[in-house]
Amino acid sequence: MMHYRNKPREAVEIQEKRFGYFPKAFRWHGKRYDVQAVERCWTAARRSPHLCFRVRCSEGMFDLYQNVRDNTWQLVPLRA
């Protein structure tokens, strides 16, 4: 299991969702990334609840985090 808690999270824009829930495409640093697969999903209880998704794109693996309370998204790149 990978641990990336110390990596900074960056804001990301979700452009499409699959089934109204899973990330399908997102924009990060001006580039569109198409999600090939959601490898894992889980919930996290921080100051507010988060939905978490480990996704695979042709550019690499990413963890996407949705703050459920305010519907903002953040990203941590994992590997290329």
C-alpha positions, 0 to 999 in steps of 0.5 A: 500500500502506498502512503502519500500523506505528506505530499501536498494536494493540488486543486483539480477540476472534475470534468466528467463523472461515470454513473454520477459518482466516479471520476471519468475526466479531470483537468489539472495544470491546464491539461485534460486527463481521462481516467482509464480505471478507478483502482480503489475508492474509500472514505476518509473522515477529516474535518469534513467527509471525503470521498477518495479515488485512486485512478489510473490514466495513461499519464500515471496514477493519481489519488483524487479527493472530494470534499463532500461538504463543499464539493471541491476536489484535490489531487496527489500524483502517485507515479508515472 
